[in-house]
Each structure stands twice: as structure tokens, then as C-alpha cells.
Amino acid sequence: MKVIGINGSPRKNGNTAILIQTVFNELIKEGIETELIQLSENKVEGCKACRACHKNRNKQCIITDDFFNECLAKMIASDGIILGSPVYSAGVTSQMKALIDRASMVLAGNKGLLKHKVGASVIAARRGGLSVLLIPLTTFCTVKKCSL
């Protein structure tokens, strides 16, 4: 069993990474393999809404000069996905938003790719915005048929 954690923070080893690692520590105790993906180290472009992924149905985005297709392949191959983001202007970071937008489009054109996967979110918050941030992170998994 393998769980990946996607850190949407632009800070490589900031609070969001610490929170994901805290969850990982518990998973590791149970013998579950983990992998941390840092979006700060990997460029992910925003969705261009070209819908080529719906036409091609090859489990990929037509944009190939960034990290997205590799990240999506890791999501599909994993048993569980943790999405992590700090609160930025009452929302997820631009890096996480780009990943969610593109993944949602590719997954809509390739039904069932995340079926039976476990999903969770971690949020680094200082003041407000925590409840608002839960919406894009948890909705991604529930709409894409992950179980939370």
C-alpha cells in the first residue's frame, strides 16, 4: 500500500510539509509506504480548457512540458492521496489550484481513475480561511470518487 502527499505550498519544507509528514509518520508505523511530492520544486501549468484529454482519453493532459502528467500518474498508481496547502487569500495556493484544475479535467475525461482511493487534506492556517480551504481540497476527492 502506498500513500502520496502533495504539498501545494511554495515553501518546500514549511508548515504544510510538516503537517503531511506528521500524517506520514502514523502511516509508516502501520507499514504503509509514503512519498512526498513538493509542487514548489515542480512546475504545474494551469488548465487551458482545450479538452484534448477528453478526446484522447489517454489518462494524460496534452501539455507535456511540466510535472503534471508525472504527478497524475503517481496519483493513479497510489492507494491514497493527501492534498496539502496553506491558506492563501482564503484559498489554496496557485500551485495546488493548477493541479486540481488540470486533474479534474483529465479525470472527467477518463472516468474511474481514482475510484476506491482514500483521500485526505491537510491545511496550514494561521487565522481565517480554514473552512473555505476545505472545499476545494475535499471536493476534489469526493467528486472524483475517492472515499474520504
Secondary structure, 3 states (H helix, E strand, C coil): CEEEEEECCCCCCCHHHHHHHHHHHHHHHCCCEEEEEEHHHCCCCCCCCCCHHHHHCCCCCCCCCCCHHHHHHHHHHCCEEEEEEECECCECCHHHHHHHHHHHHHHHHCCCCCCCCEEEEEEECCCCCHHHHHHHHHHHHHHCCCEC
